[in-house]
Structure formats: C-alpha cells, structure tokens
Amino acid sequence: MKIVTEIEASAKNLPPREQEELLRVLTSSLQNRRRRCEPARGRRMGNDYLLEAHRGALPMTPERVKQLLEDSP
C-alpha cells in the first residue's frame, strides 16, 4: 500500500488538467480490464451449443488460436 500512497501524493501535486487526464487513462484501463474478464456466454444454435465471447474480446484468428494452444498446459 506504500506505493499507492506515493502515487496518490504525486497525483495531488499535478495540475488539474493532468489530474483529469490521469483519471481518464486509469478509468479506461480499468474498464478494458473488466471487459476482458467477462465470461463467455453459452448459446444454443440448433443441436450445437456455442460459446459467445463478450463484445470487447479479441478476435479468434487462426494465429490467436495457435498462440492460445501453445500457451496452454
């Protein structure tokens, strides 16, 4: 928590415009992180059951699938 306290103290010393920019960047980063953590949703299509990724998910390109397979245990 010491680092958080140091960051807060430094942020208070920024000019108001730079404080607003810092807040915008941190908020955007947090929102993006939350989107990536959203679980896939199941959806029935005929006899199949498909997983539907959330709106902000990375596209499942062949390269991405290959990388995920290489990274999995």
Order of alpha helices (4+ residues) and beta strands (2+ residues): alpha-alpha-beta-beta-alpha
